[in-house]
Amino acid sequence: MSAPIHTRLSTLAAAGALVALTANLPAAAEEPLTRIGPVGPNEPILASVGAKRVIAFYVPDNGRCGLQAVVWDGSADPSGEPRAAERIRVSLKPLQTIHIDGDKNQSLNLRCGDKASTLAVVDSSEQVAFGAGE
């Protein structure tokens, strides 16, 4: 096959692959990607809490979840200025939950799994009350 024809076919194949890959992406910015887990180490949680967006992951930390998260305002900025983001770092014991508050009294609850093997978003109604002495 000559070089010009091979180049055109390669370009056509790349364009087809791009179309196939983007066909499953959200159609608009109003439809952010969501992944609430459970996820393993170094895998991302992608979630919303009110108008805020959250990306979180953890690394194993001596039997704990070494959680890192970034939170920012996901609403559109009419001025085009970049949105400020906040970074959160905390070490969670297995089955411990951190609450990231959004607007309108909403909260995103991230829980370290049993034996610190996973991280997941949990519903606040699933929270278990522990005794005051624990």
N, C-alpha and C positions, 0 to 999 in steps of 0.2 A: 504494500500500500504506500502511495507517495506521501510525503510529509504534509502538504497542504490538506489532503483529504483526511489524514490521520488527525491533524489538529482540529479540523471542523467536527469530526466525530467525537473527539475528546471533549470539545466545548459543548456539543449537543448533549452528551452523556452527563456532563457536570451540571448543565442547566436543568436537565430532567431530574437529577438527583436532588437539586436544590428545591425544585417545585414539590417533589414528593416529601421532602423533609419538612417544608414549611406548611404543607396542607393540614397538619395536625396542630399547628400552633394557634393560640387564641387569635380571634379575628380582630380584636380591638384592645386598647390599653385598659378598658374597663373590665376585662376578663383576665385578671392576673393568674399565673400558674399557682396551684396549691398542691402541697404535699405534706400531709400531717403525720405520717409515720404509722407504725413505728419504723425507725431507721437505725442502722448500725453506726459504728464509729465513722466519722468523717463524711457521712451522707447528710445532705441538707434537708431541713424542714423548711417549707415555704408556706407562709400563712399570712392572714390578715387579722387585725383586731381593730374594728372600726375602720377609720381611714388610714390607719398605720399598716405598714408591711413589715414582715419579720423574716429574716433568714437566720436559722440557727443550726448548729451542729455540735457534736461533742467528740471528745477524745477520751479514751480510758485514762483514769487518774487514780491509781492505787486503790481500785475497787469502787471508785466513784465515777460520775459523769463530769468531765471537765467541759462544761457548757460554754459556748461562745455564741453570741447573737448580735445582730445588727438590726436596729429598728429605725424606720424613717416614715415621714408622712407620704403616703402613696397617692394623695390627691393631686390633681393637675395644678401646676403653678403657672398662672397667666403671665408672669413676668419672664418666665424661662430661666429663672435663677435656680441653681442646684439646691436641692433640699438638704438640710442638715440631717445627719444620721448620728445615732447614739450606739455605742458598743457596750455590751454587757458580758462580763465574764464571772462565772461562779462555779464552784465545785459542789455538785449535788450528791447526797447519799443515795443508794438504791431506794427506789419508791418515793423519793422526795420530789416535790413539785415547786416550780417557780412560776409566779404569776406576773405576766407582762400586761400592764394596763394600757388600754386604748382610750378612745373618747366614748362618750355616752355610756359610762359605767360598764364597759365591756372589758373582759380580761382574757388573755390567751394563757392557758395553763400547760406548761411543758413538764413532763414527768420523766425522770430517770427510771429505767426499767429494772426489773429484778436482776441482781448481780451486776448492775451497770452494763447490761448487754444491749440496751436499746434506749432511744429517746422518742417520745411521741407527744402529740397534742392530746390532752384529755379534756373531757367535758367536766365542768365544775360540779355537776350533779353526781359525778362518779367519785368525788373526793371522799375519803374515809376519815372520820374523826378519830384521833388517837388520844389516849389518856394523858392527863396533864403531867404525869410523872415520867413519861417517856421522853 
